[in-house]
Each structure stands twice: as structure tokens, then as C-alpha cells.
Amino acid sequence: MKLAPTALLALLIFLPRPAAALPVYKAMFEAKYKYPVNCMLCHRRDTLDLVAYGRAFHERANSFKAFEAIEDLDSDRDGASNLSEINAKSDPSDETSFPGRLGRWLNGVSALQAPSAQLRKLFPDAGHFEAQSGAKLDEETVRRIEQTLGGSLRDEDLYSVYYLAFGKDNAALGSALYCVTQGQTPYIFLLGLRSSGRIAGLLRIKAPAKRKFLRQFHGISWQDLDRIEAIPRHFQAGARRITEAVRRGALILAARTGAPLLDGDPAEPR
């Protein structure tokens, strides 16, 4: 069965595959090389496995430096370097696509789609959702977030893809963001943040966390995250990584949407 690019993207982000399957890396490529691409840059159309270019990027930690580190490689072994193919808009993952013979790999490239079924689990009263591929966070916002976190943001944080939730009356309900924990084995989950600044919930995508553990996040503010307990108790390291990712994701969503996190205490939940 041949999948349309939008259907493929929706499928990719819910498969238990490496963090490279998330749409933020597509957004990062587009920010760096200045043209839109589809998921076939890094994934096979039939199985969705990473292809050589995608594997090379993932093995180098999914950053802008990773893009630069693989520019001189010839991932598809067609005689043209990855950078030569990118500049020519041929596919660095396909040996039949090369400068002078681009192929059809960019046909049908379309805007990101919001994963409505998953978002509705966080915002059950929503009427519709919208996907947003954010411009790079400005330096002042980055400084404020990093000062609050006590640590640095990653490249993927600066170009986050996020989603807006609206009620049936088109009133803003909140926003959501895919969060990826740091470490060699990343956990992936969808964070929902209400317009009040309170957490709407966490939806597990790829993580060993128990539902009882994740339910602790529902309805709390980011200032209350230090109260999260490891459930079960031996999940201490995992709980700490998830809590840190939630704190980072909540601050990024606040910066993107204007939720009251960076400028004082959140308002009471709706």
C-alpha cells in the first residue's frame, strides 16, 4: 500500500522507532537548507525504517552539527555527496536521484498535519487542532528559558513543531508538543499544556513509564514538578529524565503560545 506524505508523517510519529522519526527533524532540515521535504529523506516508504541518510543523522545525535557532519558523505552511493544532492534538490537517500536527475521525491510535499486522535486524548473537548512549525526561538527567549532550566536548550528545542487545540467555539484550549528525554535511550511522549499554564496531561508514545506515574502530571503547574514521585520506586532515573523533559517542554510551549509560565505563576486551571 502506498501512503500519502501526510498520512505517512502521521504514522511515523507514533511508531516506536528512534527519535529521528519526529517531525521536528524535518523542520530542522527545512530551516537549514531552505526548502520543504517529505519523510522519504530519512525513511523508507514501505517499512518506515531509517535509510542511510537518516541513520547517519540519527547516529550523530540529531543536531545541526549532525547535518553538517554528513554533508561530505555519499549516503546512497550514487557518486554525489549528500551536500551536492541537497543543493541540487535531489534525494541523498536514493541512488536513482542525483544532480541532473532529481526524480519525483519532492512531489506531494505538504504542510504538517496535527495528530488529532492523539491530541484529543489530552483535549477531549477540542473542536479542532492546528499544527505549527515554529520559527527559531529568539535569543532573549532562549536565555530566559535556559536561566529557568539551569541548562542549555538543544537544536530540536529551538525549532519545535507544536500543536494548538481549539474548542468548538474556536476558543484556545491549549497546546501540545512532542518531548524527547535526553540520554542514549530516549523516551518520547506528547505533552499537553492548557492555556492557563497547567499541564493537561502526558500521552506515552515510547516510554516504560506506568500510567500511575504519568497521571501525577495532570493538572499541575511546572513549579510543582519537583513533587513528582518515581512509580515504581526503582524508576528514579527514568522519572527524573521525564520530569526534566516536561519542564523543558512546558517552558517552550509557554514561549510559543504565551501561556503564563515565564512571567509569574500560572493562572488557575479552567
C-alpha positions in Angstrom: 0.0 0.0 0.0 1.4 3.4 -1.0 1.0 6.1 1.7 0.4 9.8 1.0 3.1 12.0 2.6 0.7 13.4 5.2 -0.6 10.0 6.2 3.0 8.8 6.3 4.0 11.6 8.6 1.1 10.9 11.0 2.1 7.3 11.1 5.8 8.0 11.6 5.5 10.0 14.8 3.6 7.2 16.6 5.8 4.3 15.8 8.2 3.0 18.5 11.2 4.0 16.4 14.2 6.3 17.1 13.6 9.9 18.0 14.7 10.7 14.4 11.1 9.9 13.4 9.7 13.0 14.9 8.6 15.9 12.7 10.9 18.4 14.4 13.9 16.9 12.5 12.1 17.5 9.2 11.6 21.1 10.3 15.3 21.4 11.2 16.3 20.2 7.8 14.0 22.8 6.2 15.3 25.5 8.4 18.9 24.7 7.5 18.6 24.0 3.8 15.7 26.4 3.0 13.2 24.1 1.1 10.5 21.7 2.2 11.0 17.9 2.1 9.0 14.8 2.9 9.7 11.9 5.2 11.4 9.8 2.5 14.6 11.8 3.1 15.2 9.7 6.1 12.7 6.8 6.0 11.7 4.0 3.6 8.3 4.4 2.1 7.2 0.8 2.6 8.6 -0.1 6.1 9.3 3.4 7.5 12.8 2.2 8.6 15.6 4.7 8.6 17.6 4.8 5.3 21.3 5.5 5.1 21.0 9.3 5.3 18.5 9.1 8.2 20.7 6.6 10.1 23.8 8.8 9.6 21.9 11.8 11.0 20.5 9.8 13.9 23.8 8.3 14.9 25.3 11.8 15.2 22.7 13.0 17.8 20.0 14.6 15.6 21.5 18.1 15.6 22.5 20.8 13.2 26.1 19.7 13.6 24.9 16.2 12.6 23.6 17.6 9.3 27.0 19.3 8.7 28.9 16.1 9.7 27.2 14.0 7.0 27.4 16.6 4.2 30.5 15.1 2.7 29.2 11.5 2.8 27.6 9.8 -0.2 24.8 8.1 1.7 23.1 6.5 -1.3 26.5 5.7 -3.1 25.5 7.3 -6.4 28.7 9.3 -6.8 27.3 12.6 -5.4 27.9 13.9 -1.9 25.0 14.5 0.3 25.5 18.2 0.2 25.7 18.2 -3.6 22.4 16.4 -3.7 20.8 18.7 -1.2 22.0 21.8 -3.1 20.6 20.3 -6.3 17.4 19.2 -4.5 18.0 15.6 -5.4 17.4 12.8 -2.8 20.6 11.9 -0.9 18.8 8.7 0.2 18.1 7.4 -3.3 20.7 6.2 -5.8 18.3 6.9 -8.7 18.0 10.6 -7.7 21.1 12.7 -8.2 22.0 16.2 -9.5 20.6 16.5 -13.1 18.1 13.8 -12.4 16.1 14.7 -9.4 13.3 12.2 -9.6 9.8 12.7 -8.0 10.8 12.6 -4.3 9.6 16.1 -3.6 6.2 15.6 -5.3 3.3 15.9 -2.9 5.2 17.7 -0.1 2.6 19.2 2.1 2.1 21.0 5.4 2.4 19.2 8.7 -0.9 17.7 9.9 -2.0 17.6 13.5 -2.3 14.1 15.0 -5.9 14.7 16.1 -6.7 11.3 17.5 -3.8 11.5 20.0 -4.3 15.2 20.8 -8.0 14.5 21.6 -6.9 12.3 24.4 -5.3 15.4 26.0 -8.0 17.8 25.0 -11.3 15.8 24.7 -13.4 18.9 24.4 -11.5 20.3 21.4 -13.2 21.1 18.2 -10.1 21.1 16.0 -6.3 21.2 16.1 -3.7 23.1 14.1 0.0 22.1 13.5 2.6 24.8 13.9 6.2 24.6 12.8 7.8 27.4 14.8 10.5 29.8 13.7 13.6 29.6 15.7 13.2 30.9 19.2 14.8 34.4 19.7 17.9 34.8 21.8 16.2 36.6 24.6 13.5 33.8 25.0 16.2 31.2 24.8 18.2 33.0 27.5 15.1 33.2 29.8 14.2 29.5 29.3 17.8 28.4 29.9 18.1 30.5 33.0 14.9 29.0 34.4 16.0 25.4 33.5 19.6 25.9 34.6 20.8 24.2 31.4 21.0 24.6 27.6 18.3 24.0 25.0 19.0 21.6 22.2 18.7 22.4 18.5 15.5 20.5 18.3 14.1 22.7 21.1 14.8 25.8 19.1 12.7 24.7 16.1 9.9 22.8 17.9 6.9 21.6 16.0 3.8 22.0 18.2 0.0 21.8 18.0 -2.8 24.2 19.1 -6.1 23.0 20.5 -9.3 25.0 20.0 -12.8 24.5 21.4 -15.9 24.1 19.3 -16.3 27.9 19.7 -12.8 28.4 18.4 -11.5 29.5 21.8 -7.9 28.5 22.6 -7.8 25.5 24.9 -4.1 24.8 25.0 -1.1 23.4 23.1 0.9 20.2 22.8 4.5 19.3 22.0 6.4 16.0 21.5 9.0 15.7 24.2 12.1 13.6 24.0 14.2 12.8 27.0 18.0 13.1 26.9 20.1 10.0 27.0 21.1 7.1 24.8 17.6 5.5 25.1 15.2 8.4 24.6 11.6 8.3 25.9 9.0 10.0 23.7 5.7 11.4 24.9 3.2 14.1 23.9 2.8 16.9 26.5 -0.4 18.9 26.6 -0.4 22.4 28.3 -3.7 24.3 28.9 -3.9 28.0 28.2 -4.0 28.5 32.0 -0.4 27.2 32.2 -1.5 23.9 33.8 -0.5 20.5 32.3 -3.3 18.9 30.5 -1.6 15.5 30.6 1.1 13.3 29.1 0.5 10.8 26.4 3.1 8.0 26.3 4.5 7.3 22.8 7.7 5.4 23.6 8.4 5.1 27.3 8.4 2.5 30.0 6.6 4.8 32.4 3.5 3.5 34.2 0.1 5.2 33.8 0.0 5.8 37.6 3.3 7.7 37.2 2.1 9.8 34.3 -1.2 10.7 36.0 0.7 12.7 38.5 1.4 15.4 35.9 -2.3 16.0 35.1 -3.5 19.5 36.3 -0.2 20.6 37.9 1.9 23.7 37.1 5.6 23.4 36.2 6.5 24.8 39.6 5.0 21.6 41.1 7.1 19.2 39.1 9.6 18.7 41.9 6.8 16.8 43.7 6.6 14.1 41.1 7.4 10.7 42.6 9.0 7.7 40.9 6.4 5.0 40.5 7.6 2.3 41.0 10.5 3.4 43.2 13.2 1.8 41.1 12.1 4.1 38.2 14.1 7.0 39.8 16.3 7.7 36.8 13.5 7.5 34.3 11.2 9.6 36.4 13.9 12.3 36.6 14.5 12.3 32.9 10.8 12.6 32.1 10.2 15.3 34.6 13.1 17.3 33.2 11.7 16.9 29.7 8.3 18.0 30.8 9.7 21.1 32.4 11.6 22.0 29.3 8.6 21.3 27.0 6.3 23.3 29.2 8.6 26.3 29.1 9.0 26.0 25.3 5.2 25.8 24.8 4.7 28.8 27.0 7.2 30.8 25.0 5.5 29.7 21.7 1.9 30.4 22.8 2.0 33.0 25.6 0.8 30.6 28.4 1.7 32.2 31.8 4.8 30.3 32.7 7.8 32.5 32.2 6.2 35.7 33.6 4.9 34.7 37.0 2.7 32.0 38.5 0.2 30.2 36.2 -3.4 31.1 36.4 -5.9 28.7 38.0 -7.0 25.8 35.7 -10.1 26.3 33.7 
